[in-house]
Amino acid sequence: MARAQQNDKSSNRRSNALGRALGLMAFMPLASRAPLYARLMLALIVDERTPVARKAFLAGAAGYILVGRDLIPDDIPLLGGLDDLVVVVLAIDAFLDGVPEELLAEKLAELEIDRVAFDEDVDRIRRLTPGPVRKTIRRIPELLSQAGTALQHSGIGPRVREWINREEPIA
């Protein structure tokens, strides 16, 4: 009985590992288009028509990657780098979700990126990301924008600048 349970567990682990590997294989067609998509992201970031809250969200995700503090340590095989990939994918998805459609279409045309292939790639990524996770992540830029507006209306900015610039007498 115990041996049968042990075999079932190892079989489940193998099938889960296989499922994850197959899921990652879905990203392989994107690899060849990654440089083109990086140019698209840069073009959208530098365009003033892209909402600032979306840019801030993307900057936060880049900070997460650069800081090196991971949810899953990088020394764990396969899973270690997976959290970074998930953060990048979710951040880009949320970023693109907030870019005005006409701006996105303009930049795709400018960079000669096939719109059909782009939409298929975005859909492929979204299918691999759990819906509740996507829904939660998509709310973050809106919350950042609301926090920025609240800070702006609070009048705290000038007071903080005054406090920072205040000269104290040297004793």
Protein Blocks (a to p, Z undefined) as FASTA:
>chain_A
ZZmmmmmmmmmmmmmmmmmmmmmmmmmmmmmmmmmmmmmmmmmmmpmkbcfklmmmmmmm
mmmmmnopafbdfklghklmmmmmmmmmmmmmmmmmmpcfklmmmmmmmnopafklmmmm
mmmmmmmpcfklmmmmmmmmmmmmmmmmmmmmnommmmmmmmmmpccddZZ
